[in-house]
Amino acid sequence: MLHIGYLNLSSHTDLLEMTRNNPFLASHMRPIKSGSTRRIARGILKGWLDGGLLPLPFAHVLARWQKGICVLAAVQNTGSALVTPGAEPLEDFRDLAGTRMLFSCIGSMEYLLAHRLFRECGLALSPDAGPDGILAEQMAPEMIPEALRVNPDGSIGAAVLEEPALSAMLDEGTTSQLIHCRDLWPEYTGAVLVVRNTEGPARAKLLDNLARALITTGPAPTAPNAPKLIPPCRADFLTTGRYLDDEQLSPMIASLL
């Protein structure tokens, strides 16, 4: 039985609901709810977890540190975008200087894509940014929509929203889309399901079978809009460095120490 860490995110829970409806997957994968991405990554490193759902950047860091980390599947999110509060679209990214930007996870792929985007505009994005930068703040994803609606002091300048909250808030006119993550990276992948493959041939064979079962299993009837699973699109899925430079990865490496 593989112990798989996950977070209380709709994309994670919908995916795990899908696995519970497949007898083979259910008999070999036991979901373990975790409080943070950091805890999942550390659990895989320390051995109390066999694998977990991780943002691609964290999986990249993990693969640097431990041999035998393999990807069973990539989670293709239904969509994420950078948004700003209010119905009026932002005209200049530089107007975000001195504001807060909300993320469900500091170190997610969305965070790194935003970091790259704003750096190209001359803006710093970080959890300790100064008054001329954008202060990155982590918040539970279910709380972000209401924070954008209320925003009493106007300090929240932007946020990342995932579906279905993204479409709902755009429809109600309480946010404007700044840019979609797929416009920043067409191959955008929200998370990957990684597992340690260090226990010999039997584990390797099991993981091959699990990977095939994951890709061929459809959404659960209770979650028809769950994110799709896709096979890793390249052999170097965990080592691609196009959006993962040392400056961006160093905070995640530090968080795993």
N, C-alpha and C positions, 0 to 999 in steps of 0.2 A: 504493500500500500504506500503510495506516494503522498506525502503531506505537502499541500500546495497553499501558499499564503495568498491572501487576497484582501482587498480593502472594501469598505462599504460604499462602493461606487456602483451606479446602475449598470455600467458596462461590465464590471467584474461579476456582479451578482447575476445578471442575465446570462452571462457566459457559463457560470457554474450551474445555473438552472438547466442549461442545455446539456451539460455533461451528466447531470443526474438523470436525464431521460434516456441516456444510452447505457445499457447494463454493463457493457465492457468498461466504459470510462468510469462509471460509478463504482465498479468493483476494484479499481486500481488507483483512483484519485480521491483523496480526502481533503476537502477545503478547510483551511484554518484561517479564521478571520483575524486580521492584524490591525494594529492601530496606525501604522504608518508605512510608507514605502521603505524608509530606512530600516525598519524592523524586519521587513520581508527580506531585504538584501542581506542584512546581517544574519538572519536565520539561515539563509542558504550558505553563507560563508562559514558559519559556526557549526552547521550540521543539524540544527533542530527542525529545519525545513528541507525538503527535497527539491522544492522549486517554488515558483510563484509568478504572479502577474506583476510585471515591472514596466515603468516607462522605458522606452528604448535607451535613453542615456544612462540610466542606472544599470540596465543589463549590459551595456557596453563597458561600464566601469567594472562590473562583476567579472566579466569575461577576461579583463586585463589581470585580475587578481587571482583567479582560480581556474585551473585547467579543467576541461571537461564540461564547461557550461554549454548547453545546447539549447536551441530554440525549437520548441514543438510547433508553435504557430505564431503568427502575427495577428494582432487584433486590429482589424480595420474599423476604426470608429465611424459612426454615422455622420460625424462632422463636428468640428470645433472652430471657433473664430474669435478674433480679438474684437471686442465691442467697447463702445463708450456710452455713458448714461445719456438719456434724452433722445428725442427724435431727430435732432439736427446733427448731421454727420460732421465729424471733425475735419477741418480744412488743412491743418498742418500738424504733423506728428510732434513738432517741437512745442506745441501748446500743452503737451503732457508733462513738461518739466515741472517738478515740484509737486506732482500728484502721486497718488497710490494706485497700484495696479494689482488686482486680485487674481490669484491662481489657486487651483485645487491642490497643486503640488509644485513646490519650488524644486526644479530639476526635471520636470516633465518635458516632453518634446515640445509642447506649446511654449513653455518657459524659454527653452533654448532658441526656438524660432523667433520669439519676441525679442530676446536678448540680441540676436544677430541683426534683426530688422532695425532696432533702435540704435544699435551701435553704428550702423551705416548712416544713420541720420545725425550722429554726433551726440546721442543721448545715452547716459549710463542707466542700466536697469539692474538693480541688485537689492537684496534685503537690507543693505545699509547705505543706500544711495543718499547723497547729499541733496541740498535744496535745488541744485541745477539738474538733478537726475530724476529717475522714476523709482519710487520705493516699491519693491516687490513684496507682496504680503500673501501668505498662505491662509486659505480659509476653506472650510468644509464646502464641497461643491453645492450642497443643497441650500447653503446660506447665501451664496453669491447673488442669485437673482434679487432677493429681498434687499441686500445691501445696495445694489445698484438702484433699486426703486426708491429707497429712502434717502441715502446719501445726504444727511442733513447739513453737513458743513461743506459739501462740494469737494471734499478732499480725494474722493475716488475718481480718478480720471479715466480708467479703463479696466477691463477684466477679460478673462477667457471664459467663454460659455460653451458648453457641450450640448449636443442634442439630447433630449427634446427641448431643454430649456432655451436653447438658442433660438429656434423657430418661434417658440411661444412668446418670448420677449420682443422679438422683432415684429411679430404680428400685432402685439398690443401697443407698440410704439414707444416703449420705455427705454429702448436702447437702439443704437445705430451700429451697423457692422463696419468695423475699421478695415479688417482684411481677414479672409478665410485662410486657415492653416494650409489648405491644399494649394493656395496661390503662392505660399512661401516655399512649399516643398511638395511637388505633385505626388511623390511616393510616400507622403506623410503616413506614419504608422503610430497610433497612440500608445500601444503597449505590446509587449511580447510575453509569451508564456515560456519561461525558461526552467530547465531542470538540470541538476547535476548528473553527469554521465560518467561516474568514476568507480562504479561498482562491478565492472566486468562485462562479459559478453551477454549475460542474461539481462542485465539492465539495458544494454544497448538495443537488444531485440525488443524488449518491452516498450522502450521509447519510440522505436520505429512504428510499432503497432498502434501506440497511442496517438502518434502524429497523424497517421492515416485515418484513424477513427475521428479525431478532432476535425479534420478538414471535411470529412464526408457527412458529419452530423449536422442536421439542420437546426434552426432555432426551435426552442421549446414553444408549445402552444400558448403558454402564458406570457411569452416574451417574443412575439413575432418580429419586433423591430430591433432585436439584440444585434450588437456589432457582429459583423461577419469575421470568420477566421480565414486567413489566407496562408498558404505555405510561405516560408521565408523566400524572398524573391531573389536573393543572391547568396552565394556561398559565404561571402564576407559580411553577412547581415549584421554581426555584432562588432565588426572591426572597421566598418565604413567611418571615415572621419570628416566627411564633407561639412557636417554641421556640429561636430563635436571636437572643438579645439581644447587645448590644455586650460586656457583661461576659463572656459565654460565648465569643464569637467572638474576642476580643482575643488569647488565647494562640495560636490557630491563625494569625491574621494575623501575629503576631510570628514564628512558626515558619517562615513562608514568605519572610521578608525575607532 
